[in-house]
Amino acid sequence: MSIATSRHVWERWDHVWHVLFYAVLLLTGLLALDPATQPRLPVIVIGMLALGGWYAIHLSPATWRLIRDQPVRVALYLALGWAIWYALTLSHAAALILLCALAPQAFLYLRFPYSLVALIILNSLTLLLLNQINPALIATWMLLIALSTGGAALLGFFITQLIRQSEQRQALIAALEAARTHLAEREREAGRLHERERLAGELHDTITQGLIGIVRLLEAAEDSAQPEDQRLHLIQVARATARANLAEARRFIWELRPPLLEQGNLAQALQHHLTAWSQSNHIPVELVISPAVDSIAEPIQIALLRVTQEALANVAKHAHASRVTVTLSLMPDALVLDVNDDGAGFNPSATPEGFGIGNMRRRLRQVGGTLTVESAPAEGTTIMAEIPLQESGHESHPHPDR
């Protein structure tokens, strides 16, 4: 059971009130068993049975639920019980002790202003009974009733404020739980969207690019003008690319590191990919890499490898370049990757960014990095990825197995 739907403390202790009432009612019956009351004994028994039956309404949750939420019904219920009690007390004064069980009900079932009125009525009935017992002490009875009424009013007000505060806190807790549930749902939705975006980027960087390369190789191999040995070479490269993509898909399913990083360090992975890309696209690629790049954190290595793959894929599709240079520089406070080509270039401010560049930006943002595109028509393009190692939270550190 949640906190917001749990019952109040006094509601969980209803059985204590039930036991108290019937215990006092039994005590009243025992005190009424004396020789002087023999003539009135049938009336006393009937009155006690009627009062016990009246209170038994509490013991039926379905019946009591119909009364407790309606102030008018509660008032009629209390009036009926007090009338039975008054008649019983007229038969035997011992019934006055039932006040200890009857009076608190006014504060339990009515709001404070109405409970105070009910208490005054109940004490007025008590004063009438006491006056019949000993009229000479009416002044004393009035003083006692006034003091008890004032004390009960103060105590009732205090208890009512506690109840109100409890209800307000319960409402606040319910609101907080609802907000927490809503926030958790929003976070789950954001997580799903983020994962969907990440998966889309992974697929674009790996499987999609590989399939594009395979299609281009096979289309080139279908060219009848190609020499036979060249066509066989293109088919072999397409086969190797397909196997690499199959391995990438398997690793992707199991959420492991990129296969290139599984086979070696970042420098070896970059060199392997650049060599395969150069062979399939017939574009020379030069790799310039700083020592100690293997000491950077794995998330950064993966991001740099994916950015390089995406940048080279863009070169193959759009640049018409004759040469590409990839430079990875490890500086004291930043890691910089440059992918430069001497191709057609474009105007970055006038050309909308495609999915590839947007994906590179998102991937770098995840490791605290930024992407800069420098290009101009007929002047080539440079893609620069910069990752502040200290500020990104991915400080360079050696791998435990190196």
N, C-alpha and C positions, 0 to 999 in steps of 0.2 A: 504493500500500500504506500503510495506517495505521501509526502508530507502535506501537500495541499488537500488531499482527500481524506486525511486521517480525522478522527473525531476529536472533539474537545476533551480535555481531561475530565471535566465534570460529567460529560456524556459517557465516558468509559467507566465511570464509577456510579452509574445509575443503580446498580444492584445494592450499593451501600445504603442509598436512600430508601430502597424498598425494604431492606432488612430492618433499618432503623424504625420505619413507620410501623411495621407489623410487630416489632419487639415492643414498642411503646404501647401499641394497641393491646397486646397481650398483657402487659403490665397493668394497664388500666382495668382490664377485666379482672385480674387477680385482686387489685385493690378494691374493686366494687363488690367482691364476694364477702360481705359481712352481714350479720343478722339484721341490721337496720335496713338493708336494701332488699330484703326478700320480697316484699310486695311489688317492688319496681324491677325485679330481676328480669322478667320477660321483656320489658321495654329496653332495659340496658343491653340484653343479648341481641335484640333486633337492631338496636342502634349500632352496636359494634359490628354486626354482620353487614349492615348497610354501609357503614364507613369502610369496612374492608373491601366490600364489592366496589364501592366508588373508587377507591385507590387502585383496584385491580385493573382499571383502564390503562394504567401505565404499563402493565405487564404484556399488553397486546400491542406490538409495534405498529401494526396496520391501523388499529383504532386510534392509538395515541397520535399517529402522524396526521390524522384528520383534524385533530384538535389543536396541537401545539403551535401550528403556523397561523392560526386565526385568533387574534387577540379577543374578539368577542366570544368565541367558543371557549377560550381559556377562562375568561371572566365568569361565564356561566358555569363552567366546570368547578371553579373554585367556590362560587356562591353555593352550589349544591352541596359540596363537601362541608363547607362551614355551617350550613343550615343543619345538616345531620349531626355535626359535632356539637352545635349549640344545643340541640334537643337532647343529645346524650349527656351533656354537661349538666343540664337541668335535672337529669335523673340522678347523677352522681358527680360530685365535684372533682373526683379523681381524673375525670376526662380532661381537666385543664392541662395536664402534662402533655397532652397531644399537641399543644402549641409548639413544642420544640420541633415537631415534624411538619406541622402545617404552615407556620410562618415563613420558613425559607422558600416555600413553593412560590410565593408571590414574587420573589426576586429571580427565581429560576425561570419562570414562564412568562413574565411580563416585563416590558421596558420600565426603566427606573421611575419616571413620573407616575405611571399607572401602578407600579408595584408599591410605591409609597402610599398612594390612595388606598390600595387594598390593605396594606398593613394598618393604616389608621382605622379602617372599618373593622378589621379583625380585633384590634386592641379595644375598640369601642364596645364590641360584643363581649370581650373579656371583662371590661369594666362593669358592664351591666350584670354579668354573672357574679363578680366579686361583691358588687353592691347587694345582691340578694343573699350572699353568704353572710356578710356582716356590714350592714349599712353604716354602722358607727365609724368604720375605718375608710369611708369613702374618700376623704382627703388623702389618706395614705395611699389608697389604691390609685387615685388620679396621679399622684406624684410618681409612683412606680411605673404606671403606664406611660406617662410622659417621658420619663427617663429611658425606659426600654424602647419606646418609639424613636426617640432621637438617636440613641445608640445604634439601633437596627438600621435607621435611615443612613447614618454615616457609613456603617459597615456595608450596607447594600449598595450605596453609591460607589464605594471603593471596589467592591466585587464587580459591579456593572462596568466600571471603567476597565477593569482587567479583562472582562469578557469582550468588550468592544475592541480593546487593543489586540486581543487574541484573534478576533475575527478579521481585523485589518491586516494583521501579519499573515493570517492564513490566505487572505485575498492577494496580498503582495507575493507570497510564496507561489501561489497558483499562477500569477502573472509571470513571475520569474521562470517558473518551470515551462510555461507556454513559450516564453521568449527563448529559453534555452533549447527547447525542442525545435522551434523555428530556425534558430541559428544553426543548430546541428544539421538540420535538413539543408539549409543554404550552404553550409560548408561541404556537405556530401555532394551537393549539386555542383559546387565550384570544383571540388576534387574530380568529379566525373568529367566536367568540361576540360579541366586542365589535363587529365589523363587522355582524353580524346584528342586534344590538341597535340600532346606529346607523341601519341601514337601516330597521328597524321604526319608529324614532322619526321619521326623515325622511318615511317614507310616511304616518305618522299625522299629522304636522304639515302635510303638503302635500296629497297626493293624496286621502287619506281625508277630511280636512276640506273640501276643495273639492267632493268628490262629495256629502258630506252637505248642503252649501249648495245644490248644484244640485238635489238631490232635494227639498229644502224649497221652493225657488223654484218648481219645476215642480208640486209638490203645491198650492201657493198659487195658481198660474195655472189649475189645473183647477177651482178653486172657481167654480161658476157664478154665485155672488153677486157676484163681482168685476166691476167695470166693464171693458169691452172694452179701453180704453186702459191700465188698470192691469194687466190680464192680459198685454198685449203688452209692457209695461215689465218685468214679472217674467220673461217669456221672454227678453227682450234681456239682462237681468242674468244669467240662467242661462247664456246663450250666451257672454257675456263671461267668466263664471267658468270655463266649460268650456275656453275658449281659454287662459285664464291657467293652468289646471291642465295643459293639454297642453304649454304652454311649460315649466312646472315639471317635468313628466315628462321632457321632452327634456333639459333642463339636468341633471336628476337622473341620467339615464343616463350623461351625459358627465362627471359629478362636477364641474360648474362651480358658480359662486356662485349663490345664489337669483336668479331673474329680476328680482325687485324691486330687488336691489342692482346687477344688471347695468345697469339703466336709470338709476340715479342713486345718491345717497348714502343713508345710513341714515335721515336725516330725511325725505327724499323717499319712500323705500320705506315707512316707517311711515305717512306721510300717505296715500299711495296705497292701502295695504291698509286703513287705517281708513275711508277714504271708501267703498271698495267694500263693506266689511263693514257699514257703516252703511246703505248703500242696500239691501243684500240683507236686512238684519234689521230695518230701520225703527227703529233705536235711535240717537239722537244720540251722537256721540263727540267728545270734545275732546282735542286733543293739545297738551301743554305740554312743550317740549323745550329743553334748554340749548344755547347756541351751542357750536361746536367739537366736537360729538360725532363729526364725520367724522374726527377725528384718532385715534380709537381703532383698535386692531388689528382686522383683518377677521374673525378667529374670534369675537371678542366681538360684533361687529356682527351676524354671522349668528346667534349664540346669542340675542341680544336680540330680533331679528326673529322667530325661531321661538317664543320664549317669549311674545311679544306675540300671535302668531297663535293659539297654544294657549290662552292665557288668554281671548282674545275668543271662541274656539270654545266654551269652557266657559260663558261668559256667555250665549251664544246658546242653548245646550242646557239650562241649569239655572237661570239667575238670574232670568228674567222681569224684567229691569231696564228702567228707563225712561231711564237715562242712564249713560254710561261716560266715565271720565276716564283718559287714559294720560299719565303724566309720566315723562320721562327726564331725570335730573339728573346732570351731570358735576361731581363734586367733586374736590378736590385729590388724594385717595387712593382714591377709589372711584367706581363708576358705579352708580346706583340707578334701577331701573325700577319704577314703580308702575302697576298696572292696577286701578282702583277702579270698582265698580258699586254702584248703589243697589237691588239686587235682593233676593231672598228670603233670601239668606245661608244658613249652615248651621253646625253645630258641628264644627270641625275635629278635635277630640279624639274625637268619637263617630262620625265618618264615615270609613270607610276611603278611603285615597287611591286614585284611579283611575289608569289608564295615563297620562292627560294630565299630571297633577301629577308623577307619577313620572318621566315623560319630561322634563319641565321641570327637575327636580332633576338628572337625569343630564347633561343638556345644559349646565347651569350649572357642574356639578362639573368638566366637561372644561376649562373656562376659569378654574377656581379660584373660582367664585361659589357663592352659597347662595340658597335660596328660602325665603321666609316667607309663610305663609298666615294672614291675619287675617280672621275672619268670626264672625258670630253670627246666629241666626235673626232674620229681619225687619230686619237692620241692614246688609245688603249684605256685600260681600267685597272684600278688598284682597289682591292678589298682588304681593309685593315681591321683586324679584331684585336682589341686591347683588353686585358684582364688585370686589374690591380690586385696583386696577390694578397697584400695585407688587408685591404679594405673589403675584399670580396668574401672574407671568411674562409678562403681556401688557400691558406698559406702553403708555400712550397715545403714539402717534407719528404724524406726518402721513404720508399716503400719498405715494409718490414722484411721482404724477401730479397732485398738487394743490398 
